[in-house]
Amino acid sequence: MVNFLRYDSDLTDKKWSTIEPIFTKAKKGKHLQKHPKRELVNAVRYLSKTGCQWRMLPKEYPNYKTVSSFYQ
């Protein structure tokens, strides 16, 4: 199992369990299937919380282009 709590902006298990059903019903793009949705949500939350540039996203998260596509 992947440890999803790396940063203060990351979702706790309880918060994730609340929104997870939204993503199980969502349409899935091929490039987004290889990354856990929780990981992508955490990346977007990190960007929102820190205000960093997309290209400055920490390497622990998926590629910034994938995260940006997920966000859009």
Distance bins in CASP14 RR format, pairs under 12 A and 6 or more apart:
PFRMAT RR
TARGET T0000
AUTHOR 0000-0000-0000
RMODE 2
METHOD distances of the structure
MODEL  1
1 13 0 0 0 0 0 1 0 0 0 0 0
1 36 0 0 0 0 0 1 0 0 0 0 0
1 38 0 0 0 0 0 1 0 0 0 0 0
2 10 0 0 0 0 0 1 0 0 0 0 0
2 16 0 0 0 0 0 1 0 0 0 0 0
2 35 0 0 0 0 0 1 0 0 0 0 0
2 36 1 0 0 1 0 0 0 0 0 0 0
2 38 0 0 0 0 1 0 0 0 0 0 0
2 39 1 0 0 1 0 0 0 0 0 0 0
2 42 0 0 0 0 0 1 0 0 0 0 0
2 60 0 0 0 0 0 1 0 0 0 0 0
2 61 0 0 0 0 0 1 0 0 0 0 0
2 62 0 0 0 0 0 1 0 0 0 0 0
3 10 0 0 0 0 1 0 0 0 0 0 0
3 13 0 0 0 0 0 1 0 0 0 0 0
3 36 0 0 0 0 0 1 0 0 0 0 0
3 38 0 0 0 0 0 1 0 0 0 0 0
3 39 0 0 0 0 0 1 0 0 0 0 0
3 42 0 0 0 0 0 1 0 0 0 0 0
3 60 0 0 0 0 1 0 0 0 0 0 0
4 10 1 0 1 0 0 0 0 0 0 0 0
4 11 1 0 0 1 0 0 0 0 0 0 0
4 12 0 0 0 0 1 0 0 0 0 0 0
4 13 0 0 0 0 1 0 0 0 0 0 0
4 15 0 0 0 0 0 1 0 0 0 0 0
4 16 1 0 0 1 0 0 0 0 0 0 0
4 17 0 0 0 0 0 1 0 0 0 0 0
4 20 0 0 0 0 0 1 0 0 0 0 0
4 35 0 0 0 0 0 1 0 0 0 0 0
4 36 1 0 0 1 0 0 0 0 0 0 0
4 37 0 0 0 0 0 1 0 0 0 0 0
4 38 1 0 1 0 0 0 0 0 0 0 0
4 39 1 0 0 1 0 0 0 0 0 0 0
4 40 0 0 0 0 0 1 0 0 0 0 0
4 41 0 0 0 0 1 0 0 0 0 0 0
4 42 1 0 0 1 0 0 0 0 0 0 0
4 43 0 0 0 0 0 1 0 0 0 0 0
4 45 0 0 0 0 0 1 0 0 0 0 0
4 46 0 0 0 0 0 1 0 0 0 0 0
4 60 0 0 0 0 0 1 0 0 0 0 0
4 61 0 0 0 0 0 1 0 0 0 0 0
5 11 0 0 0 0 1 0 0 0 0 0 0
5 12 1 0 0 1 0 0 0 0 0 0 0
5 13 0 0 0 0 1 0 0 0 0 0 0
5 14 0 0 0 0 0 1 0 0 0 0 0
5 15 0 0 0 0 0 1 0 0 0 0 0
5 16 0 0 0 0 0 1 0 0 0 0 0
5 38 0 0 0 0 0 1 0 0 0 0 0
5 39 0 0 0 0 0 1 0 0 0 0 0
5 42 0 0 0 0 1 0 0 0 0 0 0
5 45 0 0 0 0 0 1 0 0 0 0 0
5 46 0 0 0 0 0 1 0 0 0 0 0
5 60 0 0 0 0 0 1 0 0 0 0 0
6 38 0 0 0 0 0 1 0 0 0 0 0
6 39 0 0 0 0 0 1 0 0 0 0 0
6 42 1 0 0 1 0 0 0 0 0 0 0
6 43 0 0 0 0 0 1 0 0 0 0 0
6 45 0 0 0 0 0 1 0 0 0 0 0
6 46 0 0 0 0 1 0 0 0 0 0 0
6 58 0 0 0 0 1 0 0 0 0 0 0
6 59 0 0 0 0 0 1 0 0 0 0 0
6 60 1 0 1 0 0 0 0 0 0 0 0
6 61 0 0 0 0 1 0 0 0 0 0 0
7 39 0 0 0 0 0 1 0 0 0 0 0
7 42 1 0 0 1 0 0 0 0 0 0 0
7 43 0 0 0 0 1 0 0 0 0 0 0
7 45 0 0 0 0 1 0 0 0 0 0 0
7 46 1 0 1 0 0 0 0 0 0 0 0
7 47 0 0 0 0 0 1 0 0 0 0 0
7 48 0 0 0 0 0 1 0 0 0 0 0
7 49 1 0 0 1 0 0 0 0 0 0 0
7 50 0 0 0 0 1 0 0 0 0 0 0
7 52 0 0 0 0 0 1 0 0 0 0 0
7 57 0 0 0 0 0 1 0 0 0 0 0
7 58 1 0 0 1 0 0 0 0 0 0 0
7 60 0 0 0 0 1 0 0 0 0 0 0
7 61 0 0 0 0 1 0 0 0 0 0 0
8 42 0 0 0 0 0 1 0 0 0 0 0
8 45 0 0 0 0 1 0 0 0 0 0 0
8 46 0 0 0 0 1 0 0 0 0 0 0
8 49 1 0 0 1 0 0 0 0 0 0 0
8 50 0 0 0 0 1 0 0 0 0 0 0
9 15 0 0 0 0 0 1 0 0 0 0 0
9 41 0 0 0 0 0 1 0 0 0 0 0
9 42 1 0 0 1 0 0 0 0 0 0 0
9 43 0 0 0 0 1 0 0 0 0 0 0
9 44 0 0 0 0 1 0 0 0 0 0 0
9 45 1 0 1 0 0 0 0 0 0 0 0
9 46 1 0 1 0 0 0 0 0 0 0 0
9 47 0 0 0 0 1 0 0 0 0 0 0
9 48 1 0 0 1 0 0 0 0 0 0 0
9 49 1 1 0 0 0 0 0 0 0 0 0
9 50 1 0 0 1 0 0 0 0 0 0 0
9 51 0 0 0 0 0 1 0 0 0 0 0
9 52 0 0 0 0 0 1 0 0 0 0 0
9 57 0 0 0 0 0 1 0 0 0 0 0
9 58 0 0 0 0 0 1 0 0 0 0 0
9 61 0 0 0 0 0 1 0 0 0 0 0
10 16 0 0 0 0 1 0 0 0 0 0 0
10 38 0 0 0 0 1 0 0 0 0 0 0
10 39 0 0 0 0 1 0 0 0 0 0 0
10 40 0 0 0 0 0 1 0 0 0 0 0
10 41 0 0 0 0 1 0 0 0 0 0 0
10 42 1 0 1 0 0 0 0 0 0 0 0
10 43 0 0 0 0 1 0 0 0 0 0 0
10 44 0 0 0 0 0 1 0 0 0 0 0
10 45 1 0 0 1 0 0 0 0 0 0 0
10 46 1 0 0 1 0 0 0 0 0 0 0
10 49 0 0 0 0 1 0 0 0 0 0 0
10 58 0 0 0 0 0 1 0 0 0 0 0
10 60 0 0 0 0 0 1 0 0 0 0 0
10 61 0 0 0 0 0 1 0 0 0 0 0
11 17 0 0 0 0 1 0 0 0 0 0 0
11 18 0 0 0 0 1 0 0 0 0 0 0
11 19 1 0 0 1 0 0 0 0 0 0 0
11 20 0 0 0 0 1 0 0 0 0 0 0
11 23 0 0 0 0 0 1 0 0 0 0 0
11 36 0 0 0 0 0 1 0 0 0 0 0
11 37 0 0 0 0 0 1 0 0 0 0 0
11 38 1 0 0 1 0 0 0 0 0 0 0
11 39 0 0 0 0 0 1 0 0 0 0 0
11 40 0 0 0 0 0 1 0 0 0 0 0
11 41 1 0 0 1 0 0 0 0 0 0 0
11 42 1 0 0 1 0 0 0 0 0 0 0
11 43 0 0 0 0 0 1 0 0 0 0 0
11 44 0 0 0 0 0 1 0 0 0 0 0
11 45 1 0 0 1 0 0 0 0 0 0 0
11 46 0 0 0 0 0 1 0 0 0 0 0
11 49 0 0 0 0 0 1 0 0 0 0 0
12 18 0 0 0 0 1 0 0 0 0 0 0
12 19 0 0 0 0 0 1 0 0 0 0 0
12 38 0 0 0 0 0 1 0 0 0 0 0
12 42 0 0 0 0 0 1 0 0 0 0 0
12 45 0 0 0 0 0 1 0 0 0 0 0
13 19 0 0 0 0 0 1 0 0 0 0 0
13 20 0 0 0 0 1 0 0 0 0 0 0
13 38 0 0 0 0 1 0 0 0 0 0 0
14 20 0 0 0 0 0 1 0 0 0 0 0
15 38 0 0 0 0 1 0 0 0 0 0 0
15 41 0 0 0 0 1 0 0 0 0 0 0
15 42 0 0 0 0 0 1 0 0 0 0 0
15 45 0 0 0 0 1 0 0 0 0 0 0
16 22 0 0 0 0 0 1 0 0 0 0 0
16 23 0 0 0 0 1 0 0 0 0 0 0
16 24 0 0 0 0 0 1 0 0 0 0 0
16 36 0 0 0 0 0 1 0 0 0 0 0
16 37 0 0 0 0 1 0 0 0 0 0 0
16 38 1 0 1 0 0 0 0 0 0 0 0
16 39 0 0 0 0 0 1 0 0 0 0 0
16 40 0 0 0 0 0 1 0 0 0 0 0
16 41 1 0 0 1 0 0 0 0 0 0 0
16 42 0 0 0 0 1 0 0 0 0 0 0
16 45 0 0 0 0 0 1 0 0 0 0 0
17 23 0 0 0 0 0 1 0 0 0 0 0
17 24 0 0 0 0 0 1 0 0 0 0 0
17 38 0 0 0 0 0 1 0 0 0 0 0
18 38 0 0 0 0 0 1 0 0 0 0 0
18 41 0 0 0 0 0 1 0 0 0 0 0
19 25 0 0 0 0 0 1 0 0 0 0 0
19 26 0 0 0 0 0 1 0 0 0 0 0
19 37 0 0 0 0 1 0 0 0 0 0 0
19 38 0 0 0 0 1 0 0 0 0 0 0
19 40 0 0 0 0 0 1 0 0 0 0 0
19 41 1 0 0 1 0 0 0 0 0 0 0
19 42 0 0 0 0 0 1 0 0 0 0 0
19 44 0 0 0 0 0 1 0 0 0 0 0
19 45 0 0 0 0 0 1 0 0 0 0 0
20 26 0 0 0 0 0 1 0 0 0 0 0
20 36 0 0 0 0 0 1 0 0 0 0 0
20 37 1 0 0 1 0 0 0 0 0 0 0
20 38 1 0 0 1 0 0 0 0 0 0 0
20 41 0 0 0 0 1 0 0 0 0 0 0
21 37 0 0 0 0 0 1 0 0 0 0 0
22 37 0 0 0 0 1 0 0 0 0 0 0
22 38 0 0 0 0 0 1 0 0 0 0 0
22 41 0 0 0 0 1 0 0 0 0 0 0
23 29 0 0 0 0 0 1 0 0 0 0 0
23 32 0 0 0 0 1 0 0 0 0 0 0
23 33 0 0 0 0 0 1 0 0 0 0 0
23 35 0 0 0 0 0 1 0 0 0 0 0
23 36 0 0 0 0 1 0 0 0 0 0 0
23 37 1 0 1 0 0 0 0 0 0 0 0
23 38 0 0 0 0 1 0 0 0 0 0 0
23 39 0 0 0 0 0 1 0 0 0 0 0
23 40 0 0 0 0 1 0 0 0 0 0 0
23 41 1 0 0 1 0 0 0 0 0 0 0
23 70 0 0 0 0 1 0 0 0 0 0 0
24 36 0 0 0 0 0 1 0 0 0 0 0
24 37 0 0 0 0 1 0 0 0 0 0 0
24 38 0 0 0 0 0 1 0 0 0 0 0
25 37 0 0 0 0 0 1 0 0 0 0 0
26 32 0 0 0 0 1 0 0 0 0 0 0
26 33 0 0 0 0 0 1 0 0 0 0 0
26 37 1 0 0 1 0 0 0 0 0 0 0
26 40 0 0 0 0 0 1 0 0 0 0 0
26 41 0 0 0 0 0 1 0 0 0 0 0
26 70 0 0 0 0 1 0 0 0 0 0 0
27 33 0 0 0 0 0 1 0 0 0 0 0
27 70 0 0 0 0 0 1 0 0 0 0 0
28 34 0 0 0 0 0 1 0 0 0 0 0
28 35 0 0 0 0 0 1 0 0 0 0 0
28 36 0 0 0 0 0 1 0 0 0 0 0
28 37 0 0 0 0 1 0 0 0 0 0 0
28 40 0 0 0 0 0 1 0 0 0 0 0
28 69 0 0 0 0 0 1 0 0 0 0 0
28 70 0 0 0 0 0 1 0 0 0 0 0
29 35 0 0 0 0 0 1 0 0 0 0 0
29 37 0 0 0 0 0 1 0 0 0 0 0
29 40 0 0 0 0 0 1 0 0 0 0 0
29 66 0 0 0 0 0 1 0 0 0 0 0
29 69 0 0 0 0 1 0 0 0 0 0 0
29 70 0 0 0 0 1 0 0 0 0 0 0
30 66 0 0 0 0 0 1 0 0 0 0 0
30 69 0 0 0 0 0 1 0 0 0 0 0
31 40 0 0 0 0 0 1 0 0 0 0 0
31 62 0 0 0 0 1 0 0 0 0 0 0
31 63 0 0 0 0 1 0 0 0 0 0 0
31 65 0 0 0 0 1 0 0 0 0 0 0
31 66 1 0 0 1 0 0 0 0 0 0 0
31 67 0 0 0 0 0 1 0 0 0 0 0
31 68 0 0 0 0 0 1 0 0 0 0 0
31 69 1 0 0 1 0 0 0 0 0 0 0
31 70 0 0 0 0 1 0 0 0 0 0 0
32 39 0 0 0 0 0 1 0 0 0 0 0
32 40 1 0 0 1 0 0 0 0 0 0 0
32 41 0 0 0 0 0 1 0 0 0 0 0
32 43 0 0 0 0 0 1 0 0 0 0 0
32 62 0 0 0 0 1 0 0 0 0 0 0
32 63 0 0 0 0 0 1 0 0 0 0 0
32 65 0 0 0 0 0 1 0 0 0 0 0
32 66 1 0 0 1 0 0 0 0 0 0 0
32 67 0 0 0 0 1 0 0 0 0 0 0
32 68 0 0 0 0 0 1 0 0 0 0 0
32 69 1 0 0 1 0 0 0 0 0 0 0
32 70 1 0 1 0 0 0 0 0 0 0 0
32 71 0 0 0 0 0 1 0 0 0 0 0
32 72 0 0 0 0 0 1 0 0 0 0 0
33 40 0 0 0 0 0 1 0 0 0 0 0
33 62 0 0 0 0 0 1 0 0 0 0 0
33 66 0 0 0 0 0 1 0 0 0 0 0
33 70 0 0 0 0 0 1 0 0 0 0 0
34 40 0 0 0 0 0 1 0 0 0 0 0
34 62 0 0 0 0 1 0 0 0 0 0 0
34 63 0 0 0 0 0 1 0 0 0 0 0
34 66 0 0 0 0 1 0 0 0 0 0 0
34 70 0 0 0 0 0 1 0 0 0 0 0
35 41 0 0 0 0 0 1 0 0 0 0 0
35 42 0 0 0 0 0 1 0 0 0 0 0
35 43 0 0 0 0 1 0 0 0 0 0 0
35 44 0 0 0 0 0 1 0 0 0 0 0
35 60 0 0 0 0 0 1 0 0 0 0 0
35 61 0 0 0 0 1 0 0 0 0 0 0
35 62 1 0 1 0 0 0 0 0 0 0 0
35 63 0 0 0 0 1 0 0 0 0 0 0
35 65 0 0 0 0 0 1 0 0 0 0 0
35 66 1 0 0 1 0 0 0 0 0 0 0
35 67 0 0 0 0 1 0 0 0 0 0 0
35 69 0 0 0 0 0 1 0 0 0 0 0
35 70 0 0 0 0 1 0 0 0 0 0 0
36 42 0 0 0 0 1 0 0 0 0 0 0
36 43 0 0 0 0 0 1 0 0 0 0 0
36 61 0 0 0 0 0 1 0 0 0 0 0
36 62 0 0 0 0 1 0 0 0 0 0 0
36 66 0 0 0 0 0 1 0 0 0 0 0
36 70 0 0 0 0 0 1 0 0 0 0 0
37 43 0 0 0 0 0 1 0 0 0 0 0
37 44 0 0 0 0 0 1 0 0 0 0 0
37 62 0 0 0 0 0 1 0 0 0 0 0
37 66 0 0 0 0 0 1 0 0 0 0 0
37 67 0 0 0 0 0 1 0 0 0 0 0
37 70 0 0 0 0 1 0 0 0 0 0 0
38 44 0 0 0 0 0 1 0 0 0 0 0
38 45 0 0 0 0 0 1 0 0 0 0 0
38 61 0 0 0 0 0 1 0 0 0 0 0
38 62 0 0 0 0 0 1 0 0 0 0 0
38 70 0 0 0 0 0 1 0 0 0 0 0
39 45 0 0 0 0 0 1 0 0 0 0 0
39 46 0 0 0 0 0 1 0 0 0 0 0
39 57 0 0 0 0 0 1 0 0 0 0 0
39 58 0 0 0 0 0 1 0 0 0 0 0
39 60 0 0 0 0 1 0 0 0 0 0 0
39 61 1 0 0 1 0 0 0 0 0 0 0
39 62 1 0 0 1 0 0 0 0 0 0 0
39 63 0 0 0 0 0 1 0 0 0 0 0
39 66 0 0 0 0 1 0 0 0 0 0 0
39 67 0 0 0 0 1 0 0 0 0 0 0
39 70 0 0 0 0 1 0 0 0 0 0 0
40 46 0 0 0 0 0 1 0 0 0 0 0
40 47 0 0 0 0 0 1 0 0 0 0 0
40 57 0 0 0 0 0 1 0 0 0 0 0
40 61 0 0 0 0 1 0 0 0 0 0 0
40 62 1 0 0 1 0 0 0 0 0 0 0
40 63 0 0 0 0 0 1 0 0 0 0 0
40 64 0 0 0 0 0 1 0 0 0 0 0
40 65 0 0 0 0 0 1 0 0 0 0 0
40 66 1 0 0 1 0 0 0 0 0 0 0
40 67 1 0 1 0 0 0 0 0 0 0 0
40 68 0 0 0 0 0 1 0 0 0 0 0
40 69 0 0 0 0 1 0 0 0 0 0 0
40 70 1 0 1 0 0 0 0 0 0 0 0
40 71 0 0 0 0 1 0 0 0 0 0 0
40 72 0 0 0 0 0 1 0 0 0 0 0
41 47 0 0 0 0 0 1 0 0 0 0 0
41 48 0 0 0 0 0 1 0 0 0 0 0
41 61 0 0 0 0 0 1 0 0 0 0 0
41 62 0 0 0 0 0 1 0 0 0 0 0
41 67 0 0 0 0 1 0 0 0 0 0 0
41 70 0 0 0 0 1 0 0 0 0 0 0
41 71 0 0 0 0 1 0 0 0 0 0 0
42 48 0 0 0 0 0 1 0 0 0 0 0
42 49 0 0 0 0 0 1 0 0 0 0 0
42 57 0 0 0 0 0 1 0 0 0 0 0
42 58 0 0 0 0 0 1 0 0 0 0 0
42 60 0 0 0 0 1 0 0 0 0 0 0
42 61 1 0 0 1 0 0 0 0 0 0 0
42 62 0 0 0 0 1 0 0 0 0 0 0
42 67 0 0 0 0 1 0 0 0 0 0 0
42 70 0 0 0 0 0 1 0 0 0 0 0
43 49 0 0 0 0 0 1 0 0 0 0 0
43 50 0 0 0 0 0 1 0 0 0 0 0
43 52 0 0 0 0 0 1 0 0 0 0 0
43 54 0 0 0 0 1 0 0 0 0 0 0
43 56 0 0 0 0 0 1 0 0 0 0 0
43 57 1 0 0 1 0 0 0 0 0 0 0
43 58 0 0 0 0 1 0 0 0 0 0 0
43 59 0 0 0 0 0 1 0 0 0 0 0
43 60 0 0 0 0 1 0 0 0 0 0 0
43 61 1 1 0 0 0 0 0 0 0 0 0
43 62 1 0 0 1 0 0 0 0 0 0 0
43 63 0 0 0 0 1 0 0 0 0 0 0
43 64 0 0 0 0 1 0 0 0 0 0 0
43 65 0 0 0 0 0 1 0 0 0 0 0
43 66 0 0 0 0 1 0 0 0 0 0 0
43 67 1 0 1 0 0 0 0 0 0 0 0
43 68 0 0 0 0 1 0 0 0 0 0 0
43 69 0 0 0 0 0 1 0 0 0 0 0
43 70 1 0 0 1 0 0 0 0 0 0 0
43 71 0 0 0 0 1 0 0 0 0 0 0
44 50 0 0 0 0 0 1 0 0 0 0 0
44 51 0 0 0 0 0 1 0 0 0 0 0
44 52 0 0 0 0 0 1 0 0 0 0 0
44 54 0 0 0 0 0 1 0 0 0 0 0
44 57 0 0 0 0 1 0 0 0 0 0 0
44 61 0 0 0 0 1 0 0 0 0 0 0
44 62 0 0 0 0 0 1 0 0 0 0 0
44 64 0 0 0 0 0 1 0 0 0 0 0
44 66 0 0 0 0 0 1 0 0 0 0 0
44 67 1 0 0 1 0 0 0 0 0 0 0
44 68 0 0 0 0 1 0 0 0 0 0 0
44 69 0 0 0 0 0 1 0 0 0 0 0
44 70 1 0 0 1 0 0 0 0 0 0 0
44 71 1 0 1 0 0 0 0 0 0 0 0
44 72 0 0 0 0 0 1 0 0 0 0 0
45 51 0 0 0 0 0 1 0 0 0 0 0
45 52 0 0 0 0 0 1 0 0 0 0 0
45 57 0 0 0 0 0 1 0 0 0 0 0
45 61 0 0 0 0 0 1 0 0 0 0 0
45 67 0 0 0 0 0 1 0 0 0 0 0
45 70 0 0 0 0 0 1 0 0 0 0 0
45 71 0 0 0 0 0 1 0 0 0 0 0
46 52 1 0 0 1 0 0 0 0 0 0 0
46 53 0 0 0 0 0 1 0 0 0 0 0
46 54 0 0 0 0 0 1 0 0 0 0 0
46 56 0 0 0 0 0 1 0 0 0 0 0
46 57 1 0 0 1 0 0 0 0 0 0 0
46 58 1 0 0 1 0 0 0 0 0 0 0
46 60 0 0 0 0 1 0 0 0 0 0 0
46 61 1 0 0 1 0 0 0 0 0 0 0
46 62 0 0 0 0 0 1 0 0 0 0 0
46 64 0 0 0 0 0 1 0 0 0 0 0
46 67 0 0 0 0 1 0 0 0 0 0 0
46 71 0 0 0 0 0 1 0 0 0 0 0
47 53 0 0 0 0 1 0 0 0 0 0 0
47 54 1 0 0 1 0 0 0 0 0 0 0
47 55 0 0 0 0 0 1 0 0 0 0 0
47 56 0 0 0 0 1 0 0 0 0 0 0
47 57 1 0 0 1 0 0 0 0 0 0 0
47 58 0 0 0 0 0 1 0 0 0 0 0
47 61 0 0 0 0 1 0 0 0 0 0 0
47 64 0 0 0 0 1 0 0 0 0 0 0
47 67 1 0 0 1 0 0 0 0 0 0 0
47 68 0 0 0 0 1 0 0 0 0 0 0
47 70 0 0 0 0 0 1 0 0 0 0 0
47 71 1 0 0 1 0 0 0 0 0 0 0
48 54 0 0 0 0 0 1 0 0 0 0 0
48 57 0 0 0 0 0 1 0 0 0 0 0
48 67 0 0 0 0 0 1 0 0 0 0 0
48 71 0 0 0 0 1 0 0 0 0 0 0
49 57 0 0 0 0 0 1 0 0 0 0 0
50 56 0 0 0 0 1 0 0 0 0 0 0
50 57 0 0 0 0 1 0 0 0 0 0 0
50 58 0 0 0 0 1 0 0 0 0 0 0
50 61 0 0 0 0 0 1 0 0 0 0 0
51 57 0 0 0 0 0 1 0 0 0 0 0
52 58 0 0 0 0 1 0 0 0 0 0 0
52 61 0 0 0 0 0 1 0 0 0 0 0
52 64 0 0 0 0 1 0 0 0 0 0 0
52 67 0 0 0 0 0 1 0 0 0 0 0
53 64 0 0 0 0 1 0 0 0 0 0 0
53 67 0 0 0 0 0 1 0 0 0 0 0
53 68 0 0 0 0 0 1 0 0 0 0 0
54 61 0 0 0 0 0 1 0 0 0 0 0
54 62 0 0 0 0 0 1 0 0 0 0 0
54 63 0 0 0 0 1 0 0 0 0 0 0
54 64 1 0 1 0 0 0 0 0 0 0 0
54 65 0 0 0 0 1 0 0 0 0 0 0
54 66 0 0 0 0 0 1 0 0 0 0 0
54 67 1 0 0 1 0 0 0 0 0 0 0
54 68 1 0 1 0 0 0 0 0 0 0 0
54 69 0 0 0 0 0 1 0 0 0 0 0
54 70 0 0 0 0 0 1 0 0 0 0 0
54 71 0 0 0 0 1 0 0 0 0 0 0
54 72 0 0 0 0 0 1 0 0 0 0 0
55 61 0 0 0 0 0 1 0 0 0 0 0
55 63 0 0 0 0 1 0 0 0 0 0 0
55 64 1 0 1 0 0 0 0 0 0 0 0
55 65 0 0 0 0 1 0 0 0 0 0 0
55 67 0 0 0 0 0 1 0 0 0 0 0
55 68 0 0 0 0 1 0 0 0 0 0 0
56 64 0 0 0 0 1 0 0 0 0 0 0
56 67 0 0 0 0 0 1 0 0 0 0 0
57 63 0 0 0 0 1 0 0 0 0 0 0
57 64 1 0 1 0 0 0 0 0 0 0 0
57 65 0 0 0 0 1 0 0 0 0 0 0
57 66 0 0 0 0 1 0 0 0 0 0 0
57 67 1 0 0 1 0 0 0 0 0 0 0
57 68 0 0 0 0 1 0 0 0 0 0 0
57 70 0 0 0 0 0 1 0 0 0 0 0
57 71 0 0 0 0 0 1 0 0 0 0 0
58 64 0 0 0 0 1 0 0 0 0 0 0
58 67 0 0 0 0 0 1 0 0 0 0 0
60 67 0 0 0 0 0 1 0 0 0 0 0
61 67 1 0 0 1 0 0 0 0 0 0 0
61 68 0 0 0 0 0 1 0 0 0 0 0
61 70 0 0 0 0 0 1 0 0 0 0 0
61 71 0 0 0 0 0 1 0 0 0 0 0
62 68 0 0 0 0 0 1 0 0 0 0 0
62 69 0 0 0 0 1 0 0 0 0 0 0
62 70 0 0 0 0 1 0 0 0 0 0 0
62 71 0 0 0 0 0 1 0 0 0 0 0
63 69 0 0 0 0 1 0 0 0 0 0 0
63 70 0 0 0 0 0 1 0 0 0 0 0
64 70 0 0 0 0 0 1 0 0 0 0 0
64 71 0 0 0 0 0 1 0 0 0 0 0
65 71 0 0 0 0 0 1 0 0 0 0 0
65 72 0 0 0 0 0 1 0 0 0 0 0
66 72 0 0 0 0 0 1 0 0 0 0 0
END
